[in-house]
Amino acid sequence: MMTAEIYIVSEMKEDELGNIGLKHAKSVEEAIKISVIKHGCKAKILILPNGPKILPILLS
């Protein structure tokens, strides 16, 4: 089973995110660096500019 970690790059402070399962990064570069260190150089990384504007579609 594939799992994912979601990093948010925002002016919000890390403690303002609460407990919603998102991880905080100060920059896109920092989020990529953390991911590569944790998951290796073959990690699959998806960057979503304007992420909050994207709505998921659930297929049944």
C-alpha positions in Angstrom: 0.0 0.0 0.0 1.3 3.4 -0.9 1.3 6.2 1.7 1.9 9.9 1.4 3.2 12.8 3.5 1.8 16.2 2.7 3.9 19.3 3.4 2.4 22.7 3.4 4.6 25.7 2.5 2.9 28.7 4.0 3.4 31.8 6.0 1.4 30.1 8.7 3.4 28.9 11.7 3.7 25.2 12.3 1.7 25.3 15.5 -1.2 27.0 13.7 -1.8 23.9 11.5 -3.2 22.0 14.4 -3.5 18.2 14.2 -4.8 17.8 10.6 -2.0 15.5 9.4 -0.1 18.1 7.4 3.6 18.7 7.9 5.1 22.2 7.7 8.1 23.3 5.6 9.5 26.8 5.3 10.0 26.4 1.5 9.4 24.0 -1.3 13.1 23.3 -1.4 13.0 22.3 2.3 10.0 20.0 1.8 11.8 18.3 -1.1 15.1 17.9 0.9 13.2 16.4 3.9 11.4 14.0 1.6 14.5 12.8 -0.2 16.4 12.3 3.1 13.5 10.3 4.5 12.4 8.3 1.4 15.6 8.2 -0.8 16.5 9.7 -4.2 13.9 7.6 -6.0 11.0 9.2 -4.0 8.0 10.3 -6.0 7.3 14.0 -5.3 4.3 15.9 -6.5 4.2 19.7 -6.1 0.8 21.4 -6.2 0.9 25.1 -6.6 -2.2 26.7 -5.2 -3.0 23.4 -3.5 -5.9 24.6 -1.5 -7.8 25.4 -4.7 -7.7 21.8 -5.8 -10.7 19.7 -5.0 -10.5 15.9 -5.0 -12.9 13.7 -6.9 -13.9 10.4 -5.3 -14.6 7.6 -7.7 -16.8 4.7 -6.4 
